[in-house]
């Protein structure tokens, strides 16, 4: 039995979970989310707890058991509390700012880079070098962070670029110029 799949999902007050044919709908103070699911698993609601069970012991059913439990758990957390990640910009003259729904980044290129922020994601910039990204959808949040980071990933010699807040970049030793 999947250890993750067996865990019950507590549903906080203010969050509603509806299970329809082939789809789970979650609604809360931060928005609505839905997820389709395959018939190898079942969802059951009891009191303020949701459980995911599998119908058979097939390989696919065992794989989907933990997956759908974690997806539903992320949806419940997202519509009740939300998720956020922090990116840091390192480098002399590197900075960012938000103009309406566009993140404008100066990353050492000849022109600033404009990144259109997708719907459902909010971006804020603190002190020109700290980007705070938040969303109720964990997958979309991770995708947006990865796209922004890919604009100028951290380089190993001076550490310049965009990195996650607690990311460790292993530094390399450059040439010394010894003859």
KESE-900804 format. One record per residue (C-alpha): residue number from 1; residue in one letter; z, y, x. Coordinates in Angstrom, 1 decimal. Example, Ala and Ser with C-alpha at 12.3 -4.5 7.8 and 13.67 -1.06 7.14 Angstrom:
<rs>
<k:1, r:A, w:7.8, v:-4.5, u:12.3>
<k:2, r:S, w:7.1, v:-1.1, u:13.7>
</rs>
This chain:
<rs>
<k:1, r:X, w:0.0, v:0.0, u:0.0>
<k:2, r:X, w:-0.9, v:3.5, u:1.3>
<k:3, r:X, w:2.2, v:5.4, u:2.4>
<k:4, r:X, w:0.6, v:8.7, u:1.5>
<k:5, r:X, w:-0.8, v:7.4, u:-1.8>
<k:6, r:X, w:2.6, v:6.1, u:-3.0>
<k:7, r:X, w:4.3, v:9.5, u:-2.7>
<k:8, r:X, w:4.8, v:11.2, u:-6.1>
<k:9, r:X, w:3.5, v:14.7, u:-6.5>
<k:10, r:X, w:6.1, v:17.1, u:-8.0>
<k:11, r:X, w:4.6, v:19.7, u:-10.4>
<k:12, r:X, w:6.5, v:23.0, u:-10.2>
<k:13, r:X, w:7.1, v:25.2, u:-13.2>
<k:14, r:X, w:4.1, v:27.3, u:-14.2>
<k:15, r:X, w:1.6, v:24.7, u:-13.1>
<k:16, r:X, w:-0.3, v:22.6, u:-15.6>
<k:17, r:X, w:-2.1, v:19.4, u:-14.7>
<k:18, r:X, w:-4.7, v:17.9, u:-17.1>
<k:19, r:X, w:-6.4, v:14.6, u:-16.6>
<k:20, r:X, w:-9.7, v:14.2, u:-18.3>
<k:21, r:X, w:-12.4, v:11.6, u:-18.0>
<k:22, r:X, w:-13.3, v:11.6, u:-14.3>
<k:23, r:X, w:-11.7, v:15.0, u:-13.5>
<k:24, r:X, w:-8.3, v:16.5, u:-12.7>
<k:25, r:X, w:-7.7, v:20.1, u:-13.7>
<k:26, r:X, w:-4.9, v:22.1, u:-12.2>
<k:27, r:X, w:-4.0, v:25.6, u:-13.4>
<k:28, r:X, w:-1.3, v:27.9, u:-12.0>
<k:29, r:X, w:-0.4, v:31.5, u:-11.3>
<k:30, r:X, w:-2.9, v:31.7, u:-8.3>
<k:31, r:X, w:-5.9, v:30.3, u:-10.1>
<k:32, r:X, w:-7.6, v:27.2, u:-11.4>
<k:33, r:X, w:-8.9, v:24.2, u:-9.5>
<k:34, r:X, w:-10.7, v:21.0, u:-10.5>
<k:35, r:X, w:-11.5, v:17.8, u:-8.7>
<k:36, r:X, w:-13.7, v:14.9, u:-9.8>
<k:37, r:X, w:-12.5, v:11.4, u:-8.9>
<k:38, r:X, w:-14.0, v:7.9, u:-8.7>
<k:39, r:X, w:-12.9, v:5.1, u:-11.1>
<k:40, r:X, w:-11.2, v:3.1, u:-8.3>
<k:41, r:X, w:-8.0, v:5.2, u:-8.8>
<k:42, r:X, w:-5.9, v:6.4, u:-11.8>
<k:43, r:X, w:-3.7, v:9.4, u:-12.3>
<k:44, r:X, w:-0.6, v:9.3, u:-14.5>
<k:45, r:X, w:1.7, v:12.2, u:-15.6>
<k:46, r:X, w:5.4, v:11.5, u:-16.2>
<k:47, r:X, w:7.9, v:14.4, u:-16.8>
<k:48, r:X, w:7.1, v:16.8, u:-14.0>
<k:49, r:X, w:5.6, v:14.2, u:-11.6>
<k:50, r:X, w:2.1, v:13.0, u:-11.1>
<k:51, r:X, w:1.3, v:9.6, u:-9.5>
<k:52, r:X, w:-1.9, v:8.2, u:-8.1>
<k:53, r:X, w:-2.5, v:4.4, u:-8.4>
<k:54, r:X, w:-5.4, v:2.3, u:-7.4>
<k:55, r:X, w:-7.0, v:-0.3, u:-9.7>
<k:56, r:X, w:-7.9, v:-2.9, u:-7.1>
<k:57, r:X, w:-7.2, v:-3.8, u:-3.5>
<k:58, r:X, w:-10.8, v:-3.2, u:-2.3>
<k:59, r:X, w:-11.4, v:-1.3, u:0.9>
<k:60, r:X, w:-12.8, v:1.8, u:-0.9>
<k:61, r:X, w:-9.9, v:1.8, u:-3.4>
<k:62, r:X, w:-7.4, v:1.8, u:-0.6>
<k:63, r:X, w:-9.2, v:4.6, u:1.2>
<k:64, r:X, w:-9.4, v:6.7, u:-1.9>
<k:65, r:X, w:-5.8, v:6.2, u:-2.9>
<k:66, r:X, w:-4.3, v:8.4, u:-0.2>
<k:67, r:X, w:-7.2, v:10.8, u:-0.3>
<k:68, r:X, w:-6.9, v:11.7, u:-4.0>
<k:69, r:X, w:-3.1, v:11.9, u:-3.7>
<k:70, r:X, w:-3.4, v:14.4, u:-0.9>
<k:71, r:X, w:-6.2, v:16.4, u:-2.6>
<k:72, r:X, w:-4.1, v:16.7, u:-5.8>
<k:73, r:X, w:-1.0, v:17.7, u:-3.8>
<k:74, r:X, w:-3.0, v:20.4, u:-2.0>
<k:75, r:X, w:-4.3, v:21.7, u:-5.4>
<k:76, r:X, w:-0.8, v:21.9, u:-6.9>
<k:77, r:X, w:0.5, v:23.7, u:-3.8>
<k:78, r:X, w:-2.6, v:26.0, u:-3.7>
<k:79, r:X, w:-2.3, v:27.2, u:-7.3>
<k:80, r:X, w:1.5, v:27.7, u:-7.0>
<k:81, r:X, w:2.1, v:29.1, u:-3.5>
<k:82, r:X, w:-1.3, v:29.3, u:-1.7>
<k:83, r:X, w:-2.2, v:28.7, u:1.9>
<k:84, r:X, w:-2.7, v:31.1, u:4.8>
<k:85, r:X, w:-3.8, v:30.9, u:8.5>
<k:86, r:X, w:-3.7, v:33.5, u:11.2>
<k:87, r:X, w:-6.4, v:34.1, u:13.8>
<k:88, r:X, w:-5.8, v:36.1, u:17.0>
<k:89, r:X, w:-8.5, v:38.1, u:18.8>
<k:90, r:X, w:-8.0, v:38.3, u:22.6>
<k:91, r:X, w:-10.1, v:40.5, u:24.9>
<k:92, r:X, w:-10.4, v:44.1, u:26.0>
<k:93, r:X, w:-12.2, v:46.1, u:23.3>
<k:94, r:X, w:-12.2, v:43.1, u:20.9>
<k:95, r:X, w:-11.0, v:44.1, u:17.4>
<k:96, r:X, w:-11.6, v:43.5, u:13.7>
<k:97, r:X, w:-11.4, v:45.4, u:10.5>
<k:98, r:X, w:-12.0, v:44.8, u:6.8>
<k:99, r:X, w:-14.4, v:46.9, u:4.8>
<k:100, r:X, w:-14.4, v:45.9, u:1.1>
<k:101, r:X, w:-15.4, v:42.2, u:1.2>
<k:102, r:X, w:-16.8, v:42.2, u:4.7>
<k:103, r:X, w:-15.0, v:41.4, u:8.0>
<k:104, r:X, w:-16.4, v:43.6, u:10.8>
<k:105, r:X, w:-15.7, v:42.2, u:14.3>
<k:106, r:X, w:-16.3, v:43.8, u:17.6>
<k:107, r:X, w:-16.4, v:40.9, u:20.1>
<k:108, r:X, w:-18.2, v:42.2, u:23.1>
<k:109, r:X, w:-21.7, v:41.9, u:21.8>
<k:110, r:X, w:-24.1, v:44.9, u:21.6>
<k:111, r:X, w:-23.6, v:45.1, u:17.8>
<k:112, r:X, w:-20.6, v:44.4, u:15.6>
<k:113, r:X, w:-20.6, v:41.1, u:13.7>
<k:114, r:X, w:-20.3, v:41.4, u:9.9>
<k:115, r:X, w:-18.9, v:38.3, u:8.2>
<k:116, r:X, w:-19.1, v:38.3, u:4.3>
<k:117, r:X, w:-15.8, v:36.9, u:3.0>
<k:118, r:X, w:-16.5, v:34.3, u:0.3>
<k:119, r:X, w:-15.0, v:34.5, u:-3.2>
<k:120, r:X, w:-11.5, v:33.1, u:-3.5>
<k:121, r:X, w:-10.5, v:34.0, u:0.0>
<k:122, r:X, w:-8.6, v:37.2, u:1.1>
<k:123, r:X, w:-8.7, v:38.6, u:4.6>
<k:124, r:X, w:-6.4, v:41.2, u:6.1>
<k:125, r:X, w:-6.3, v:42.6, u:9.6>
<k:126, r:X, w:-3.1, v:43.7, u:11.4>
<k:127, r:X, w:-3.0, v:45.8, u:14.6>
<k:128, r:X, w:-6.8, v:45.3, u:15.0>
<k:129, r:X, w:-6.4, v:41.9, u:16.6>
<k:130, r:X, w:-4.6, v:39.7, u:14.1>
<k:131, r:X, w:-6.6, v:38.3, u:11.2>
<k:132, r:X, w:-4.6, v:36.8, u:8.2>
<k:133, r:X, w:-6.7, v:34.7, u:5.9>
<k:134, r:X, w:-5.3, v:33.3, u:2.7>
<k:135, r:X, w:-6.7, v:31.3, u:-0.2>
<k:136, r:X, w:-5.5, v:28.8, u:-2.9>
<k:137, r:X, w:-8.2, v:26.3, u:-1.8>
<k:138, r:X, w:-7.1, v:24.6, u:1.5>
<k:139, r:X, w:-10.6, v:23.3, u:2.3>
<k:140, r:X, w:-12.3, v:26.6, u:1.8>
<k:141, r:X, w:-9.6, v:28.3, u:3.9>
<k:142, r:X, w:-10.1, v:25.9, u:6.8>
<k:143, r:X, w:-13.9, v:26.4, u:6.6>
<k:144, r:X, w:-13.7, v:30.2, u:6.7>
<k:145, r:X, w:-11.3, v:30.1, u:9.6>
<k:146, r:X, w:-13.6, v:27.7, u:11.5>
<k:147, r:X, w:-16.7, v:29.9, u:10.9>
<k:148, r:X, w:-14.8, v:33.1, u:12.0>
<k:149, r:X, w:-13.5, v:31.3, u:15.1>
<k:150, r:X, w:-17.0, v:30.0, u:16.0>
<k:151, r:X, w:-18.3, v:33.6, u:16.3>
<k:152, r:X, w:-16.5, v:33.9, u:19.7>
<k:153, r:X, w:-14.5, v:30.8, u:20.6>
<k:154, r:X, w:-11.9, v:31.2, u:23.3>
<k:155, r:X, w:-13.3, v:30.7, u:26.8>
<k:156, r:X, w:-11.2, v:28.9, u:29.4>
<k:157, r:X, w:-11.3, v:31.4, u:32.3>
<k:158, r:X, w:-9.9, v:34.6, u:30.8>
<k:159, r:X, w:-8.9, v:33.3, u:27.4>
<k:160, r:X, w:-11.1, v:35.9, u:25.6>
<k:161, r:X, w:-12.3, v:35.1, u:22.1>
<k:162, r:X, w:-10.9, v:34.2, u:18.7>
<k:163, r:X, w:-8.2, v:31.5, u:18.4>
<k:164, r:X, w:-5.7, v:30.2, u:15.9>
<k:165, r:X, w:-2.2, v:31.7, u:16.2>
<k:166, r:X, w:-0.5, v:28.7, u:17.7>
<k:167, r:X, w:-3.5, v:27.2, u:19.5>
<k:168, r:X, w:-3.1, v:26.5, u:23.2>
<k:169, r:X, w:-6.2, v:27.2, u:25.3>
<k:170, r:X, w:-6.1, v:25.4, u:28.6>
<k:171, r:X, w:-7.1, v:27.8, u:31.4>
<k:172, r:X, w:-9.3, v:26.9, u:34.3>
<k:173, r:X, w:-9.1, v:28.3, u:37.8>
<k:174, r:X, w:-12.2, v:30.4, u:38.7>
<k:175, r:X, w:-14.0, v:30.5, u:42.1>
<k:176, r:X, w:-11.9, v:32.0, u:44.9>
<k:177, r:X, w:-14.7, v:33.2, u:47.2>
<k:178, r:X, w:-13.3, v:31.4, u:50.2>
<k:179, r:X, w:-15.8, v:30.9, u:53.1>
</rs>
